[in-house]
Amino acid sequence: MFKHSLKVIAALLFGGLAYTALAQPGMFAAHMMPGFGSERMLDKMTSKLDLSEQQEQEIRSIMESAHDAIEEDRERLHELRGNLQEAVFDQAAVEEIADEIGNITSRMVVTGAGIRAAIHDVLTEEQREELKELHQERKGRWQKHRMRRQS
């Protein structure tokens, strides 16, 4: 359960929340989809950014601190989406569900931005610059991939 939850946190941090205007785009997003896990993400960060043991522990602690809230939100979103699929159309009920989904999604975006900011604070200026470069490289690869798929 714990490893699964860290996967969820990693996916939220480094994948699904990259579109937010409040935070720098996610790190290693292509590798953080469900199934890869946060340990793999931490390994990549450790090797690519040359994290110290202390930095690695601090980042792990930051991610674990949001575990329960993110897991509860993820489960509730799953439940709400299921409710939308099962229900006969009732505009008031759909609007209520949509509002709750919006509130949960907003809360998750804010939580993710806070976690990214805390992780950013753990990094040195040199590591932040390297992370920015890695993100740009990944973004370029993703754009090429999307272009090939659209062709």
N, C-alpha and C positions, 0 to 999 in steps of 0.2 A: 504494500500500500504506500509506504513512504517513498520508494523509488518511483512509483507511478505518479505520485503527487509532485515530485521534483521534475518529472518529465513535463507535467502540465505547466508548472511554473516556468520552466525553460521555454516551452512553446509560446507561452504568453509573452514572456520577456523578449524573446529573440525572433519571434515570428509574427504572430498575429497583431502585435501592437506597433509595428514599424510605421504605420500610417499616421500616427498621432503627431500633431503639431507641437505638443508640449515637450516632447523628448526627442533626443537624437535617435535615428533609426536603429533598430535592433541589431545586436551583434550576432554574426554567424547564423542568421535566420534560416538559411537553406538547410542547415544541419540540425535545426532544433524542432523539427516537426515531431509529432508524437511517435515514439518508438526509438528515438535516438538517446534521449535521457540527458539529464543535467550533468552526470558524471563525464559523459563524452564532451559536453560543452565546456566544462571546467578543464578537462584535459587539453582541449584545443586552445582555450584561453591561456592556460599555463604555458604551453609550448610556443604559441604564436606571440604572446605578449611577455613571455619570460616572467611569469608571476612568481613571487616568492611564496614560500610555504605560508607565511602569515597572510599575504594577500588572498591566497586560495582559501584559507580558512575563513577569512572575513567575508569573502564573496559567498561561500557556502552558507555561512550564518545568515547573511542578508536574505538569501533565497529561502532558507528554511523558516525565517521569521514570518513570511507571508503565506506559508503553506496552508494553514487551516482556512483562512479567509478565501483564498483562491480556490481551494478544493470545494468549499461550500457553494461558492458562486458558480463554479463549473457544473456542479451537480444540479443546481437550481435551473440554470440555463437549459440543460439537457431535458429536465422535466417540463419546462415551459414550452420548449420546441415540440416535444411530444404532445402536449396539450393542444397546440395549434394544428397538428396533423390529424388528431382524433376528432376534433370538434366539428360540428355542423356550423356553418358560418353564422356568427352572431357578432355584428360589428362592435357592440359595446364590450363583449368579452375579448375579442381580438385586440381592441384598443387597450384594454387593461393589461393583457399579456404583453403587448408590444411596449407599453410604458415600463413595465417591470423589466423586460429584456433590456430596454434602453438604460434604465437605472443601473442594472447589474453590469452591463457593458461599460458604462461610464466609470463605475467604481473600479472595474478591473483595469481600465486604461490608466486611471490615476494611480492605482497601486503599482502597476507595471512601470509607470514613469518614475515613481518614487524609488522603486528598487533599482532601476537603471541609474538614477542620479546617485544613489548610495554606492553602487558598484563603481561608477565614474569617479567618485571621491576616493576610492581605494587605490585607483590607478595613479601612476606618476604621469607627468606631462608627456614624457616620451611614449609611454604606453597608450595614452589617449590618442596621440598622433598616429601611432601604429594601428590602433583600432580603427581610426577614421580611414586610413588607407586601405585596410582590409575590407571595410564596409564598401568603399568605392569599387574595389576589385570585384567583390561579390555582386554588387549592384550591376556592374557591367556584364558579368557572366549571366546573371538572371535576365537582363534585357536581351542579350543574344539568344538565350534559350527561348524566351517568349517570341522573338521574331521568327525563329525557326518553326515553332509550333503554329504560328499564324500563317505561315507560308503554305 
